[in-house]
């Protein structure tokens, strides 16, 4: 499954991406909306582990989710076709919303 992370600037999209994927993304990594970071997170499942212990399969693979951290939504980003292309190729979206006051932003 491929999931895109979207939202306004400075709401915590990259922080969420880092938490989910354990990726190391530098703060200066988003110079333009064409850039997107991709990370993969394995989904642990105790039920699968118990079944594997019972039946000893030759191969076992946990599910994984691919996360795409795109640049912040804004007027300039929406004009870029690369921004839309990143979102077109995902199965689901995570919309990160600001629930705290940010004096640096007037949005």
Phi and psi in degrees as a GROMACS rama.xvg file:
@    title "Ramachandran Plot"
@    xaxis  label "Phi"
@    yaxis  label "Psi"
@TYPE xy
-117.262  125.075  UNK-2
-123.924  129.543  UNK-3
-95.4584  141.391  UNK-4
-108.536  119.096  UNK-5
-126.455  164.152  UNK-6
158.884  173.491  UNK-7
-69.5863  167.754  UNK-8
-61.5189  144.019  UNK-9
62.8858  36.9259  UNK-10
-105.698  -11.2219  UNK-11
112.553  19.2345  UNK-12
-61.5487  -49.9116  UNK-13
-68.0586  -35.2886  UNK-14
-62.3242  -44.2115  UNK-15
-62.7061  -42.531  UNK-16
-58.7881  -45.246  UNK-17
-63.113  -39.8339  UNK-18
-66.3081  -44.8542  UNK-19
-70.6969  -38.3767  UNK-20
-105.39  -9.36111  UNK-21
58.2933  29.7168  UNK-22
-85.163  152.784  UNK-23
-106.486  97.7682  UNK-24
-110.551  120.38  UNK-25
-66.4609  152.063  UNK-26
-61.7335  -31.6757  UNK-27
-85.6747  14.2114  UNK-28
-74.8153  -13.9218  UNK-29
-109.754  81.4053  UNK-30
-83.9678  -30.3788  UNK-31
-149.849  165.225  UNK-32
-71.314  -7.42128  UNK-33
-74.7469  -20.5208  UNK-34
-83.6965  138.165  UNK-35
-143.492  143.076  UNK-36
-105.224  139.413  UNK-37
-119.447  133.055  UNK-38
-140.499  154.567  UNK-39
-120.214  137.265  UNK-40
-123.149  128.766  UNK-41
-77.1458  144.569  UNK-42
-107.235  104.27  UNK-43
-69.0422  143.652  UNK-44
-142.88  108.772  UNK-45
-60.9968  -33.8086  UNK-46
-62.205  -42.1544  UNK-47
-64.7473  -40.1136  UNK-48
-63.4269  -41.5369  UNK-49
-66.093  -41.3962  UNK-50
-64.6725  -39.4098  UNK-51
-64.8416  -36.4975  UNK-52
-66.4845  -34.0212  UNK-53
-74.6108  -42.3834  UNK-54
-105.795  -8.07091  UNK-55
46.5164  64.0174  UNK-56
-70.2407  157.161  UNK-57
-68.0467  -31.8494  UNK-58
-140.449  140.456  UNK-59
-139.714  131.725  UNK-60
-133.37  124.025  UNK-61
-73.5588  153.753  UNK-62
-66.8842  155.176  UNK-63
-138.139  152.665  UNK-64
-121.555  130.521  UNK-65
-97.8398  126.048  UNK-66
-107.009  136.849  UNK-67
-115.891  114.589  UNK-68
-96.8409  104.404  UNK-69
-95.64  165.84  UNK-70
-63.254  164.816  UNK-71
-63.4857  146.359  UNK-72
-71.8092  130.514  UNK-73
-164.345  173.343  UNK-74
-59.5487  -42.3027  UNK-75
-67.6747  -41.1939  UNK-76
-64.395  -38.7746  UNK-77
-67.1482  -22.7025  UNK-78
-79.2955  -19.7784  UNK-79
-80.7201  129.4  UNK-80
-71.1067  -29.2929  UNK-81
-63.181  -36.5729  UNK-82
-61.8022  -48.0207  UNK-83
-65.2168  -35.6403  UNK-84
-63.0191  -37.969  UNK-85
-62.3579  -39.0159  UNK-86
-79.3131  -27.526  UNK-87
-66.2906  -26.9376  UNK-88
-95.0449  13.88  UNK-89
-107.514  157.156  UNK-90
-90.5538  -26.6693  UNK-91
-149.01  160.976  UNK-92
-122.469  142.079  UNK-93
-110.165  118.392  UNK-94
-101.29  110.489  UNK-95
-87.4848  126.989  UNK-96
-116.859  140.027  UNK-97
-77.7025  127.881  UNK-98
-120.503  21.1241  UNK-99
-135.904  159.28  UNK-100
-75.391  135.209  UNK-101
-125.886  101.71  UNK-102
-65.2623  -19.0326  UNK-103
-78.3645  -15.0521  UNK-104
-123.826  139.99  UNK-105
-110.228  32.5395  UNK-106
